[in-house]
Amino acid sequence: MSALDSLRSLSPQQRNTVIAAYLGWTLDAFDFFILVFVLKHIAEEFHTDVPTVSAAIFLTLAMRAVGALIFGLAADRFGRRVTLMANVLLYSIFEFLTGFSTGLTMFLVLRALYGIAMGGEWGVGASLTMETVPAEARGIVSGILQAGYPSGYLLASIVFFLLFPIIGWRGMFMVGALPALLVLYIRSNVQESPSFVARQAKPQRPFLSVLRENIPMFLWAVLLMTAFNFFSHGTQDLYPTFLESQRKYDSYTVGAIAIVYNIGAMAGGLMFGAFSQRIGRRRAIVIASVLAIPVAPLWVYGQGPVMLAIGAFLMQFFVQGAWGIVPVHLNELSPDEVRGTFPGFAYQLGNLLASGNATLQAGLAAHWNGDYAFALLIVAVIVAVVVALFAGFGFEKKNIRFGEKGVEEPRGAMPI
């Protein structure tokens, strides 16, 4: 069955679930990426520098692990649907309040609280979706779900391009309260995961008990997601700052380039997500991450905005191509009893370990006399190799039937 055929086979309820999870991650990412466009402007207003303000990115990413655990446990106990609604409502509230920050301390505290709410959304939405759609549709649906991340970045790019000169950085965060309206859609159109409902009749073991039985796989998943988060945040978070501070482009040029590379990111996630349904999750991740390496120099050293836009399109096509496989990969690996917690917690612990990326890259750029290009390049190439190695020699349970024991492919070699 082709990817398009598998999508056509979804029931109306399954489509509603995919739409809700996609929009939840889109709007979550929109709220997060507003910050990367206005780091310089916040630093100017609070009379500090970009590396200091970039600590807000660190706090947001670090606190996402706390949110993933709290909301993941809630999803495994009370259900995915109600927990997802709580996530969306909370991150919208904290985003809105950020626009009223009176100083750097208040700003950082609100970004930390936002990080907790943001941290729960991905794991809960992904488990709800993957448990709802049929196995043959998981690859393309995974690509759609993860495409929400660059979709949110694209939306933030468009808002920055059109509205920033009018509403400023505070107005950007206030616009970020709009995702709260998604709660109404979820409440009216989305049902609980069938797998979760079926498991309610069975005895439930504590998360730690299940985790102890899967320590090697969990630790591997955390390390893989650490590399993945360096891969994405290392190629995204400071790229607008690089364009503004080193290339001296205005907000319209930066916004236009960001629109281009986020279109590439969405296309890559969809293509490689569907591709993984044919060739396997690990192999598709390896191919995408390795292909990011030869396009990296064009991405930061391209002559003029057009060449940079082409390089950025290709870079995000492959980075988010690899990421498009992550939702299905982690959910298939997760034990049934803790699927609301396991994927999101592993993902966000990886985020925690990679949360210093922006500060690291900003510090490296400052050390090299403002050379953001080299700081971005060296991180991107190194982590592309690490992602390929961890994925290629890791675990895989492609198309496992949820609720049943699956056969794990052997570790230590790529499947042939």
N, C-alpha and C positions, 0 to 999 in steps of 0.2 A: 504494500500500500504506500502511495506517495505521501509526502508531507501535506499537500493540499487536500488529498482524499481523507487523510486522518482528521484534518480540521473540519471538513464538511460532515464527517460522521459524528461530531460532537452533538449532544443534545442541547436544547436551549438552556437548561440549567447548568450544564458543563461550560457552555460559552459564557454565561453570566459570571461564573466563578473565575474563569480565565481573565475576563475583562476587569473584574474587581481587583484581583491580585496584581494584574499589570498596572492598573491605574494607581493602586496603593504604592507600589514601588516607584512608579513614575513621579508621583507627587512628592514622595519622600525624598527621592533624589533631587527633584527640583528645589525643595527647601534646603537641602544640603549644599548644592552647588551655587546657590545664590552667593554664599560666602566667598567662594574662590574668585568671583569676579570683582569683589569690592574690598579685598584685603588692603590694598594700597590706600583706599579712601577712608576706611575705618582707622588705619594707622595715622593718617594725617589729622583726622578729627580728634583722636585721643592722644595726639602728640607723642607717638612712639614709632617703631619701625615694623616692617612687614614680618620679619622672623618672630617678633613678640606677638603680634596679632595671629600669626599662623598657629600659635599654641591653641587657639580655638578649634582648629581642625584636629589637633592631637586630642583634645578633651572630648570632642564629639566622637571620634573613632574609638577612643579608649573606653568610654562609657557605654558604647553599644554592646559590649560583652555583658555588662550588667543587665541591660534591657533584654538581651537575647535569653538569658537565663530566667529572669523574672517572668517575662511574657511567654516564653516557651513552656515553662512549667504550668502556667495558667492555661495555655492552649491544650496541653495534655490532660489537664484535669477538668476544665470547664468547656472546652471546645475551641476550635480554630476561629469560627465566625465572630463570636462575641469579643474574643481577644483582639482580632484584627480591627474591629471597630474602635476599641479602646486605644489601640496604637495610633490609628490615624487621627483621632480626636486630640490626643495628647501632643503628638508632634506638631500639629497645627497650632495649638495654643502656645507652646513654647516658641515656635517660630515667630508668631505675631508679637509676643512680648519682647523678643530680641530687638525689634525696631524701636523700643522705648528705652534702651540701655542708656544710662546717664554717665557711664564710665567703663573703663576696661574690665574692672572686676565684675560688675553686674553682667556685662556682655559675656564673659567667660563662664560664669555660673549658669546663665541661661542656655549657652551652647552645650554645657555638660548635661543639663536636664533634657535638652532636646536629643542628645545622643542616646540617653536611656530609652526614650520613646522610639527613636528611629531604630535602635538595635533589635527591637522585637518584631518589627514589621516583616522583614525579609523571610525569616524562618517560618513564621506563622502563615504568611501568604503562600509561600512555596509548598508547605506541607498540605495546606487546604487544597491547592490546585493539583498537585501530583497525586493526591489520594482520590481526587474526583474524576480526572480524565482517564481514558483507557491507556494501557501500556504502549500501544503502537503510536499514540499521539504524544508521548512524553517528550521526545526529542525536540520537535518543532514548538511545542508549548513551552518547554524550558527556554528556548531561544526567545520566544515572545515575552515570557515573564522577565528574563534578564534584560531584554531590550528596553524594559521600563527604566532602567538606570540611565542609559544614554538618552532616552526620551526625556527624562527629567532634566538632564544636563542641557539638551537641546531647548527645552522650554525655558530654562533659566537663561540660556544664550539669547533667545528671542526677546525675553522681557528686558534683559540688560541692554540689548541692541536698541529696542524701541522706547523703553520707559526710563532707564537710568538717568539720562540727562534731565528728565522732568521731575522724577520723584526721589532721586538720590538713594543712598544705600539704606536708609531707614524705611523708605517706602517699599523697597525691594522685599524686605523681610515681612512687611505688613501684607503684601500681596501673597506671601507664602502661607497665609491663614486659609486660603480658599480650599485646600484639600479637605478641610473638615466636612465639606458638602458630600464627599464620597461616602461618608457614614450612612447617609440616607439611602444611597444606591445599594450598599451592602445589606442594609436592614430589609429592604424591600425585595431584592432580587436574588440573594445568595442563600443557599441552604448549607447546613453543616456537612462536613466530610463524611461520606458513607463509611469509610474505614474507621473513623473515630466513633461513630454511632454504634457500629458492630462491636467494637472493643469494650464498650461500656458494660456489656453483659458478662465480661470476663474479669477475673481478678487482676488488679493492677499492681505491678511492682514499683518501688521507688526508682527515681531516675539514677541515683548513685549505684543501686544494685545492678541495673542494666548496664551502666557505664563500665563498671568493674569487669564485666564479662567481655567488653569490647575495647579495652585500653589500647592495644596496638593500632587498631584501625582509627580510633578517635585521635590519638596523638599524631598519626600520619595525616589525618584530615586537617588538624590544626596547623601543622607545618605547611601543608599544601595551600591552605587558605591564607597563611602568612605571606607566602610567595605571591599568591594571586593578588592580595591587597597591595603589596608593593608594586605589582605589575600595573594595576589600574590607577591607584592614587599617585604612583610615581610618574605616570604619563598624563595625568589630568589636572591634579590640584594646583600645581604652580605653572601650568602651561599658559594660562591667561596672564599671569604675572610676568613670565618670560617675554611674552609678546608686548606687554605694556612697558616694562622696565628696561629690557635689553634691546628690543627692536623698536621701541618708541612709537608703537601704533596707537591710534586713538580708540575709543570705546567701540565705535562703529566697525572698524577693521577687526578688532579682537572678537566682537560678537559675530561677525560674518564668518570668520575662520572657525569659530566654535560651532556654528551651525553646520558647516561642512563636515567637520570631523565627527560630530555626533550622528549625522546621517550615515557615515561610514560605520560607526559603532553599532547602530541598529541593524544595518544590513549584515554585518559580520556575525552578530549574535544569532540572527535568524538562520543564516546559511549554515554555520557550524553546528547549531543546535539540531537542525534537520539532518545534517551530515552524520552526526554522532549516532543517529538511529540506524544508519547503514553500516558504519565501520567501527562503532564502539566509542565509548566515552573517552577512554584514555588516549586512544590513537588520535582522535579529533583534536583533543587539547594539545597534544604534542605538536601536531602539524601547525595549528594556529600560532602557538607561542614561538616556534622556531622561525616562522615566516615574518614575525615582527622584527627580527634582528636586522635583516638587510635593508629595511625601510627606515630604520631609526636615524641614520645620518641626514636623510632628506627632511625628516620630521623637525629637526632643530637647526639644520644648517642650510636649508633651502634658500635660494636667493629671491627675495621679494615675497609678498603675501600670497601670491598664487601658488608658487612652489611649496611654501610652507603649508598651505591648505591641502595640497595634494598629499604631501608627506603625512600630515596629521590625519587625513581621511584613511590612508592605508594603515597607519599605526593603530588607530582605534578599530578599524575593521578586524585586525588580527587579535588585538588585546581583548576586545569585547566578543570576538568570535570564540576565543577560549572560554571566556566567562559565560557565554550562552549555554554552555554544557553544565555549569556548576549546579543550578537548581535540581535538575534531574539526577545528576551524579550523586550528590550528597543525600538526596531523599531515597534513592535506591539503596544506598549503603546503610542507611539508618535502621536500627532495630524498630519494629512496628510500635512497640509500647511507648517510645519516646521520640517519635518523628516530629512532634511539635517543638521539641527542645534540641535534639541532637544536631540537625543540620545548621540551624541558626546559631547555636552556641559555638560549634566548631568554626563557623564562618566568622563570628564576631570576636572570638578569641584570636583568630588570625588577624583581624582588624586591630585588636589591642596590641599585638606584637609588632604590627606594622604602623601603628598610629603616630610614631615619630617621623614618618617619612617626609612630610612637608617641612617640618622644622629642620630635619637633616639636610634636605635639598636646598632650603633657603640658606642654611649655614654654610654648606659647601659653595654655593654661588657667591656668598659674601666673602668667603676665604679666597676665592679665585677672582676677586675684583668684579663681582657682579656678573660672572659668566654662568647664567642659568642654563644655557644650552648644554654645556659639558656636564653639569650636575644632573640634568634630566637624562642625558644620553647614557651615562655610565650606569645609573640605576636601572634604566629600562633594559639594557643589554644583559646585565648580570641576572636580573630576576627572570627574564625570558628563558634563560638557560635553566635556572633553578626550577621554574614551573614545569618545563618539559621533563626534567629528570624525576621530580616528585610524582608527576602524573603518570609517566611512562612506566615507572617501577612500583606503582601502587596497587590499589584494590579496584575491582569493578564488579558490579552486579546488574549489568544491563538487562532491562525488561523483567526483573524479578517481580513475582506476583506478591503484592502487599498482603500480609497476613499469613504467608507460607514461608517455609525455609527455602532459601535460594542457594544455588551453587556459585561459589566465589571463584573467579578466574585466578590462576596462580600469580603470585607476586614475582618480581624480579626480571620480568621480560615482557616486551610488548606482545600482545596477541597477534598471531599471524593469520 
